[in-house]
């Protein structure tokens, strides 16, 4: 596909790049923004917890 588009002018990336990228799968430290989003998500999920349990209990009693 690349040969069809560029002909013989292209070179593979490993011949062009001098420095290899860092580990793609290394853990990323959470930012303050990530922590706030996580807190909001937890709060939203827990706000539904009692309602869901009550619904399950009511459904199982029928």
N, C-alpha and C positions, 0 to 999 in steps of 0.2 A: 504494500500500500504506500509506504513512504517512498519507495523507489519510483512508483508510478507518478507520484506528486512532484518530488524534487529531482528525480533522475539520479545521477551519480554525485550530486553536489552535497548531499547530507552526510553527516558523520554521527555515529552512535554517541549517546550522552556520556558513556563512560570514557570516551576519548576527549571530551570537551571539558568535563568537570574536573577540577583539580582537587577539590575538597569534598569528601563524602559527607552527607547530612548526618546529623546526630541521630541517635536511636529513636525511631518513630514510635516505639511502644513503651518508652519510658514514662513513668507516671508524671502527670502534669500537676504542679501545686495549684490548689484552688485559689482563685482570686476572691476578693471581698464580694464582688458581684455574684460569683458562683455560690458563695456561702449564703448570701441573702436569698437567692433563688431556691436553694436547698431548704432553707427555713420556711419560706412561703409554701413550697410544695408539701413539706411535712405537715404544716399547719392546716393546709387545705384537706389533705388526706385524713388527718385525725378529726377534722370537723365533721366528716361523713361517717366516721367509725360507729358512733352510737346509733345513728339512723339505720345503718346497714345491719347491725346486730339486731336491732329491734325488728326490722323487716324479716330477717331470717327466723327469729323466734316466733313471730306472728305467723309466718308461713308454715312452720313446722307444727304448730298447734292445730292447724286446720285438718 
